[in-house]
């Protein structure tokens, strides 16, 4: 099973690197606060999932044991950075239809990867090695904060869809709502013990990938 673990995380690392690069390029034209938030989010995601890979391979990294709770708050940094980038980018002129379709295919591919990961619980349970768990009050607090931030972002996207007359931009904004819904499900899985939602710890990676493609616009 070692090679399956390597392939599984290798694909996620490669796709995540591309997506994070796209997000950073999009945020680079925005304010300094956005660049700082995105850079911090990138570091937290890299640290968290590097630790998950190490634990999944059966190795030990004792320093990361003390960072489990702080690394979980990367799920809050991610949607905050999305808010700034979406607010800045939704009014810009979008790509042509053929380039839009080329970027749509990998987006759908990663959604398919997420669905497979979420429904087939043997993949994360067998290869991730451990699950990050919080106390009950920590779960409620994190789920509440994450949910409020995501609802605000969803409302901003809804307003952007109504104000934007570019049909391609409106379609893209619809797809931006999908990873936000995945993050909301991830928050629910942390608060409520729903068996088929427990594997959603991987949803942050998939959401970063999907939104990375969603924000990779060029004028």
Secondary structure, DSSP 8 states (H G I E B T S, - for coil): -HHHHHHHHHHHHHHHHHHHHHHHHHHHTS-HHHHHHHHHHHHHHHHHHHHHHHHHTT---HHHHTTHHHHHTHHHHHHHHHHHHHHHHTTS----HHHHHHHHHHHHHHHHHHHHHHH-THHHHHHS-------HHHHHHHHHHHHHHHHHHHHHHHHHHHH---HHHHHHHHHHHHHHHHHHHHHHHHHS--GGGGGGGGHHHHHHHHHHHHT----
